[in-house]
């Protein structure tokens, strides 16, 4: 009996890339691609996904395998079942293979599973990768929701929008969080710093948070240990009705703090390895001056 195309893994939303492997003299011909996209992201910061293959007909057997190098870091609830849960480690990406056999021929398909997690802002359908540091769940990308007063770095909506997100006034930063999320407090940023140090990055907090590429020199790039992927998204200053000016060698993230001089506070990640004690800085707010900075929301 030959294996029918309908027996091969079918994911309703995600692409499946098919490959053949011969186990006898008769091989099944399969298409090379179906759909678009080839990665399953978890819908939250979970460490499992549910895999769905069509039911096996009589005489056929199936088997799930981890074929990526991190095979010892994952497991299946039932590797012989077409529909099963796959359990992995947080912040790992796996290549899984589903193989169907009739004892003579076999055919297989691969799918990538990424356990970083994603969140979709239903207001504009923007998706954001998520990370977990300690017990905190952060957006792993700069926020991009459009408000009337937000700006894109250098006003470049094509090149910088997706990479660096938008820059927000403190008012917009406080009022634009999706449901279930909030602008971090001073205490939240201090907890973040402590969590990073608990992983052995004392005085190297910024290095652990910065992306591995994208900074002005390789010496300023980080290890991106947690997947925070901070980039030099910069900030803008606008005085009165003048055009805003942009500075782009560092990353500034608003929090809700107000210092003793009534200045708004923010977390800065710059070109040094650390983020300076608590990592908190105060933005002086002279009359008529508007600052815009990046936002990373924290989940409640």
N, C-alpha and C positions, 0 to 999 in steps of 0.2 A: 504494500500500500504506500502511495506517495503522500508526502505531507502537503496539505493544501495551504495556500496563502492565508486562509482565515484562521489557521491554527497559530499564527505567529503573533507575538505581542502587539497589541493595538492600544495606544494611549489616545484618548479623545482629543486632548488639547496639544500635547507635545509631540514633536517629531520622533520617529524611531528610525534609526539608520540600520539597515539590514546587511548582514554579511552571511555568506555560505561557508559551511565547513563540511567536508566530505567524510562520510563514515560508511563506505561501501562503494559500489560501482555506479550507483544511480544517485545523482545530485539534483536537488530541487532548485529551479530558477526563481529568484526573487527580485523585486525592484530594489533599487539602491536607496530610495528615500520616500518618505510619506509625510506630508505636512511641512511645517516650518518650525525651527527652534529645536534644540536637542538636549535641553537641561531641565530637570525638575527641581524647582526650589521649594523648600518647605514653606508653608503659609505662615509660619510663626517660628520662634526660636525653639523648635522641637528637634529631637534626635531620631525621628523615624518618619518614614513615608509609607503609604500604602501603594503597592505595585499591582497593576491589573493586566493580566493576559486573558485571552479568551479561553473558555473551558476546553479541556483536552477531550478529543473523541476517543472512542474505544480503540485500544491498541497503541495509543501514543503515551509517551511519558515526557515529563518536563523537568527542568532543573535550573534553578537560579545559582549564579556564581558571582563572586566579586573578582573582577579581572584587573583592577587597578592595583598599584603597589601597596596600598594600605589595606590589603585584604584581611589582616588580623584585627582590624579596628571596627569590623562590622559583622552582622549576623542576620539571618532570616528567621522569621517565626516558623516557616515551613518551606524549605528550599524546593520541595517538589510540587508545591501548589501554585497554580497560575496566579491566584490572588493572595497576596501575603504582605505582611509588614516587614520592612527592612529597617534595622536598627543600626545606627552608626554613631560616630563621635561628633560633637558639636564643632563647627568650623572645618569639617572635612568634606572633600569632594570625591565621589566614588564613581567608577564605571562598573555597571552591573550587566550581566549577560543572562538572557533567558534562552535556553536551548530545548528544542522539541525533537524527539527521536521516535522512529518506529522500529528500531532495532537494526535497520539497514542503512537508512539515510538519516541525516540530521540537518537542522538549520537553526540559526541563532540570530538574535538581535541584541544590540547594546543600547543602554540608556545611561545618561549621566545624572547623578543625584547630588545636589548641592545642599548641605545642611546649614547654610548661613542664615536662612530665613528671609522672608520678604514681608513688607507691609504695603498695602495699596490704599492711598488716600482717595476715597470715593468722590471727593469734590472735583478732582481733575484727572483721576485714574493714574496719577504718578505712582510708581513703585519705588520702594526704598529697601535696600538690604538692611538687615538687622544684625547686631552683635550683642553678646552678653559678656560683661566684664564684672566679675563678682556676681552680685545679685541684680545688677542694673542692666536694663535692656535699652540700648541706644540705637538711633538711626546711624547706619554706617555710610551715609551719603549726606551731603549738605542739602538742606531743604530747598524746594523749588516752587512752592505754591506761589502763584502770582497775586500780589496785592497792588493797589494803586501807587503806593510809594516805594515799592521794592525796585531794586536795580540789579542788572547783571554786570559783572565786572567788565570795565571798559565799554559798557553798553553793547557788548558783542553777544548777540542772542544765538549765534550759530556755534561758535567755537567754545565759548565759556559756559553756556547755560547748563549743559548736562554735566560737565566736569566739575564746575565750581558752585553750581546752584545760584541762588539769589542772595543779595545783601539786603538786610532789613533794618528799619528803624527799631528802636527798643519797644515802641508802642506796638508795632506790627509783630515783633517777635513774641511779645506777651499775649497777643490776641489771635494768632493764626494757627495754633496747634490743632491737629486733628483730634477728634474725640478719643479719649484714652491716653493722650500724650500731654506733656507739659514742658515748658521751658525749665531747664535745671535751675535749682537754687544754688546759692553759695555752698551750702552743705552738700548738695549733690556733687558739685565739682570737687569738693574736698574728699568725698568718698571715692570718686573716680581716681583721684591721685593716690589715695591710700591703697585701693585695689591694685593699681598698677605696681606700686612698690611691693605689695605682698607677693607678686610674681618675680621679684628680684630686680626690678628696674628703678631702684632708688637713684636719683640724679640722672636717670635716663628715661624719664617718663615720656618726654616728647618723642624720643627715638622709637619707643614702643608704639606710639600712636600715629606716627607719620607714615605715609605711603612709601613704598620702596623706590618709586620713581616720581618725577614731576616737580622736584624742588630745583632750585637754581643751579646747584652743583651736586655731584654724587655724594660729596661729603655731608650734605645737608639732608639727604634721603634717610628714611628710617627703616626699621625692620617690619613694621606693620604687624606686630606680634598678635594683636587682638582683632585685626581686620577693620580698625577704625578708619584707616586710609585717609588721614588728614593731608590736605594739599594747601599750598599757599594761595588761598582764595582771596586774601586781602581784605580791605575795608574801604569805605568811601567817606569823604568829608564834604559837606556842602554848606556854604555860608550864604544865608539869605537866598536870593534868587539866582545866584551865580551857578554855573554848571558844576556838577560834582567832580571832585578829583579822586583818583584811585591810587592806593598803595598796595602792592601785591607780593611782598616778600615773606609774609607770615600768614597765619590763620588765626582769626579772632572769632570766638563763639560767645554770643550773649548768654548771660544768666540773669536771674531776677534781682541780684544784689544791688544795694545802694550803699555807698560808703558814707563816712561821717560828713563829707562835704556835699552830699546829695548827688554824687556822680554815679552813673550806672557802671556796673562791673561786668567783666567778661573774662573768659579763659583764653590765654594766648599760647599758641604753639609756634615757635619761631625756628631759627636756624641753629640754636643750641640743643644739647642733648636733653636738658631738663626743662621743666615748665615753671621753674622759679618758686620753690616753696609750695604754697597752696595752688600756684598756677593762676592766681587771680590778679587782675589789674583793674584800675578804675579809669574810665574815660572822662576827662574833664569836659563839661558841657557848657561852653561859653554861650551867652545869649545869641540867638540867631544862627547857631551852628548845629547841623544835623549829621550824626554819625550813622552809618549803616554797616552792619557786620553779618557774618554767617550765623546760621542756626542749626543745631543738632538737638532734636527733641528727645526726651527721655520718657519711657512708658511708665504709667502709674503702676 
